[in-house]
Amino acid sequence: MKTIPFFMGCYNFYYNLRYGRRIKRKKNYFLKEAVELLQHFSKVLNDNGIMFWLEFGTLLGYYREHDFIKHDYDLDVGAYLSDSAKIREILTKNGFILVKELRSQGGGLEECYRYLHTTIDVFYFCIDENNPADKYCELIRCSVFPVKKKHLNKELKAFVRRRYVPNSGLEKAVFKGSDVYIPKNPEEALMIYYGKNFMIPDPKFNAADFPTKVIYYSYEENPGTSIFKELPL
């Protein structure tokens, strides 16, 4: 597999430089709306018996801050790929707008939904058939920025990396007044995602610095596509 953490580092640097104002605006909305979004999302999926859990930055906030992390501007949750069609149907019936979907030829799927002005990313996981002690999701990044009206509903080229995390099971928790699930061993997942110093806040965090249990694919190995349904805020 082709290893391209340098590409991801350049992507993160460029995005933050180019879209600093947009990110600031998203953060302002996030502060006002994140709790309502999480409560509505949790209720909708719980009422329909669909398993989901806190992931990435939202899991880090739950564990380290007992709150959302200060420099975040969206929510992250995980779910099983087998539930993706049902999740889309239920969310769109309950006021969530699908902003973008990202797919890989390898079967990966991410979706981003907006409720009010704030977004929630749903990362779909599969159990590794060769090693059921692990599960993985494919993180898919569009190669086109900024996204313009002419790009809507068109397949845009995207790059894929596969992230593995231990399949340690899930347990119930309460976060910001919502009934949610979290990994049974959140420390293990967070150390993989953010390094051994994950308990120390780092606003300049770069995921490319922590390639643990990540496979980077070239476009030829595992081509990805991004389809934007709505323009980003």
PEJO-V647029 format. One record per residue. N is the residue number from 0. RES is the residue in one small letter. SS is DSSP state (helix for helix, strand for strand, loop for the rest). PSI is psi in radians with two decimals (none if undefined). Layout:
n=N res=RES ss=SS psi=PSI
n=N res=RES ss=SS psi=PSI
This chain:
n=0 res=m ss=loop psi=2.56
n=1 res=k ss=loop psi=2.22
n=2 res=t ss=loop psi=2.13
n=3 res=i ss=loop psi=0.85
n=4 res=p ss=helix psi=-0.49
n=5 res=f ss=helix psi=-0.69
n=6 res=f ss=helix psi=-0.77
n=7 res=m ss=helix psi=-0.61
n=8 res=g ss=helix psi=-0.75
n=9 res=c ss=helix psi=-0.69
n=10 res=y ss=helix psi=-0.85
n=11 res=n ss=helix psi=-0.72
n=12 res=f ss=helix psi=-0.82
n=13 res=y ss=helix psi=-0.77
n=14 res=y ss=helix psi=-0.82
n=15 res=n ss=helix psi=-0.63
n=16 res=l ss=helix psi=-0.78
n=17 res=r ss=helix psi=-0.55
n=18 res=y ss=loop psi=0.52
n=19 res=g ss=helix psi=-0.77
n=20 res=r ss=helix psi=-0.72
n=21 res=r ss=helix psi=-0.74
n=22 res=i ss=helix psi=-0.71
n=23 res=k ss=helix psi=-0.73
n=24 res=r ss=helix psi=-0.73
n=25 res=k ss=helix psi=-0.66
n=26 res=k ss=helix psi=-0.69
n=27 res=n ss=helix psi=-0.75
n=28 res=y ss=helix psi=-0.73
n=29 res=f ss=helix psi=-0.77
n=30 res=l ss=helix psi=-0.59
n=31 res=k ss=helix psi=-0.52
n=32 res=e ss=helix psi=-0.19
n=33 res=a ss=helix psi=-0.72
n=34 res=v ss=helix psi=-0.80
n=35 res=e ss=helix psi=-0.71
n=36 res=l ss=helix psi=-0.85
n=37 res=l ss=helix psi=-0.73
n=38 res=q ss=helix psi=-0.74
n=39 res=h ss=helix psi=-0.79
n=40 res=f ss=helix psi=-0.83
n=41 res=s ss=helix psi=-0.77
n=42 res=k ss=helix psi=-0.77
n=43 res=v ss=helix psi=-0.82
n=44 res=l ss=helix psi=-0.68
n=45 res=n ss=helix psi=-0.71
n=46 res=d ss=helix psi=-0.42
n=47 res=n ss=loop psi=0.18
n=48 res=g ss=loop psi=0.56
n=49 res=i ss=loop psi=2.23
n=50 res=m ss=loop psi=2.34
n=51 res=f ss=strand psi=2.88
n=52 res=w ss=strand psi=2.76
n=53 res=l ss=strand psi=2.44
n=54 res=e ss=loop psi=2.84
n=55 res=f ss=helix psi=-2.18
n=56 res=g ss=helix psi=-0.58
n=57 res=t ss=helix psi=-0.66
n=58 res=l ss=helix psi=-0.70
n=59 res=l ss=helix psi=-0.75
n=60 res=g ss=helix psi=-0.77
n=61 res=y ss=helix psi=-0.81
n=62 res=y ss=helix psi=-0.77
n=63 res=r ss=helix psi=-0.76
n=64 res=e ss=helix psi=-0.32
n=65 res=h ss=loop psi=0.58
n=66 res=d ss=loop psi=3.11
n=67 res=f ss=loop psi=2.55
n=68 res=i ss=loop psi=2.54
n=69 res=k ss=loop psi=-0.55
n=70 res=h ss=loop psi=0.29
n=71 res=d ss=loop psi=2.82
n=72 res=y ss=loop psi=0.17
n=73 res=d ss=loop psi=3.02
n=74 res=l ss=strand psi=2.61
n=75 res=d ss=strand psi=2.24
n=76 res=v ss=strand psi=2.74
n=77 res=g ss=strand psi=2.70
n=78 res=a ss=strand psi=2.96
n=79 res=y ss=strand psi=2.44
n=80 res=l ss=helix psi=-0.58
n=81 res=s ss=helix psi=-0.32
n=82 res=d ss=helix psi=0.04
n=83 res=s ss=helix psi=-0.76
n=84 res=a ss=helix psi=-0.73
n=85 res=k ss=helix psi=-0.68
n=86 res=i ss=helix psi=-0.77
n=87 res=r ss=helix psi=-0.78
n=88 res=e ss=helix psi=-0.80
n=89 res=i ss=helix psi=-0.75
n=90 res=l ss=helix psi=-0.77
n=91 res=t ss=helix psi=-0.42
n=92 res=k ss=helix psi=-0.21
n=93 res=n ss=loop psi=0.57
n=94 res=g ss=loop psi=0.04
n=95 res=f ss=loop psi=2.41
n=96 res=i ss=strand psi=2.18
n=97 res=l ss=strand psi=2.01
n=98 res=v ss=strand psi=-0.75
n=99 res=k ss=strand psi=2.70
n=100 res=e ss=strand psi=2.43
n=101 res=l ss=strand psi=2.21
n=102 res=r ss=strand psi=2.72
n=103 res=s ss=strand psi=2.72
n=104 res=q ss=loop psi=-0.42
n=105 res=g ss=loop psi=-0.02
n=106 res=g ss=loop psi=0.01
n=107 res=g ss=loop psi=2.67
n=108 res=l ss=strand psi=2.29
n=109 res=e ss=strand psi=2.58
n=110 res=e ss=strand psi=2.55
n=111 res=c ss=strand psi=2.18
n=112 res=y ss=strand psi=2.55
n=113 res=r ss=strand psi=2.39
n=114 res=y ss=strand psi=2.19
n=115 res=l ss=loop psi=-2.03
n=116 res=h ss=loop psi=0.15
n=117 res=t ss=strand psi=2.57
n=118 res=t ss=strand psi=2.72
n=119 res=i ss=strand psi=2.23
n=120 res=d ss=strand psi=2.24
n=121 res=v ss=strand psi=2.02
n=122 res=f ss=strand psi=2.13
n=123 res=y ss=strand psi=2.24
n=124 res=f ss=strand psi=2.64
n=125 res=c ss=strand psi=2.63
n=126 res=i ss=strand psi=2.34
n=127 res=d ss=loop psi=2.00
n=128 res=e ss=loop psi=-0.56
n=129 res=n ss=loop psi=-0.35
n=130 res=n ss=loop psi=1.50
n=131 res=p ss=loop psi=-0.20
n=132 res=a ss=loop psi=-0.14
n=133 res=d ss=strand psi=2.64
n=134 res=k ss=strand psi=2.84
n=135 res=y ss=strand psi=2.72
n=136 res=c ss=strand psi=2.77
n=137 res=e ss=strand psi=2.12
n=138 res=l ss=strand psi=2.16
n=139 res=i ss=strand psi=2.19
n=140 res=r ss=strand psi=2.20
n=141 res=c ss=strand psi=2.53
n=142 res=s ss=loop psi=-0.03
n=143 res=v ss=loop psi=2.09
n=144 res=f ss=loop psi=2.41
n=145 res=p ss=loop psi=2.70
n=146 res=v ss=loop psi=2.22
n=147 res=k ss=loop psi=2.99
n=148 res=k ss=helix psi=-0.62
n=149 res=k ss=helix psi=-0.29
n=150 res=h ss=helix psi=-0.22
n=151 res=l ss=loop psi=2.38
n=152 res=n ss=loop psi=0.37
n=153 res=k ss=loop psi=2.57
n=154 res=e ss=loop psi=2.06
n=155 res=l ss=strand psi=2.55
n=156 res=k ss=strand psi=2.43
n=157 res=a ss=strand psi=2.70
n=158 res=f ss=strand psi=2.59
n=159 res=v ss=strand psi=2.42
n=160 res=r ss=strand psi=2.48
n=161 res=r ss=strand psi=2.21
n=162 res=r ss=strand psi=2.15
n=163 res=y ss=strand psi=2.59
n=164 res=v ss=strand psi=2.55
n=165 res=p ss=strand psi=2.42
n=166 res=n ss=loop psi=1.27
n=167 res=s ss=loop psi=0.04
n=168 res=g ss=loop psi=3.05
n=169 res=l ss=strand psi=2.71
n=170 res=e ss=strand psi=2.71
n=171 res=k ss=strand psi=2.60
n=172 res=a ss=strand psi=2.92
n=173 res=v ss=strand psi=2.24
n=174 res=f ss=strand psi=2.12
n=175 res=k ss=loop psi=0.66
n=176 res=g ss=loop psi=0.16
n=177 res=s ss=strand psi=2.47
n=178 res=d ss=strand psi=2.03
n=179 res=v ss=strand psi=3.09
n=180 res=y ss=strand psi=2.67
n=181 res=i ss=strand psi=2.79
n=182 res=p ss=strand psi=2.53
n=183 res=k ss=loop psi=-0.48
n=184 res=n ss=loop psi=1.29
n=185 res=p ss=helix psi=-0.53
n=186 res=e ss=helix psi=-0.69
n=187 res=e ss=helix psi=-0.80
n=188 res=a ss=helix psi=-0.77
n=189 res=l ss=helix psi=-0.59
n=190 res=m ss=helix psi=-0.64
n=191 res=i ss=helix psi=-0.75
n=192 res=y ss=helix psi=-0.73
n=193 res=y ss=helix psi=0.06
n=194 res=g ss=loop psi=2.97
n=195 res=k ss=loop psi=-0.31
n=196 res=n ss=loop psi=0.52
n=197 res=f ss=loop psi=-0.30
n=198 res=m ss=loop psi=-0.12
n=199 res=i ss=loop psi=2.04
n=200 res=p ss=loop psi=2.42
n=201 res=d ss=loop psi=1.65
n=202 res=p ss=loop psi=-0.32
n=203 res=k ss=loop psi=0.34
n=204 res=f ss=loop psi=2.41
n=205 res=n ss=loop psi=2.02
n=206 res=a ss=helix psi=-0.45
n=207 res=a ss=helix psi=-0.30
n=208 res=d ss=helix psi=-0.15
n=209 res=f ss=loop psi=1.34
n=210 res=p ss=loop psi=0.23
n=211 res=t ss=loop psi=2.26
n=212 res=k ss=loop psi=0.68
n=213 res=v ss=strand psi=2.38
n=214 res=i ss=strand psi=2.15
n=215 res=y ss=strand psi=2.26
n=216 res=y ss=loop psi=2.53
n=217 res=s ss=loop psi=2.85
n=218 res=y ss=loop psi=-0.59
n=219 res=e ss=loop psi=-0.58
n=220 res=e ss=loop psi=-0.73
n=221 res=n ss=loop psi=1.38
n=222 res=p ss=loop psi=2.44
n=223 res=g ss=strand psi=2.75
n=224 res=t ss=strand psi=2.53
n=225 res=s ss=strand psi=2.33
n=226 res=i ss=strand psi=2.00
n=227 res=f ss=strand psi=2.21
n=228 res=k ss=loop psi=-0.49
n=229 res=e ss=loop psi=2.69
n=230 res=l ss=loop psi=2.44
n=231 res=p ss=loop psi=2.59
n=232 res=l ss=loop psi=none
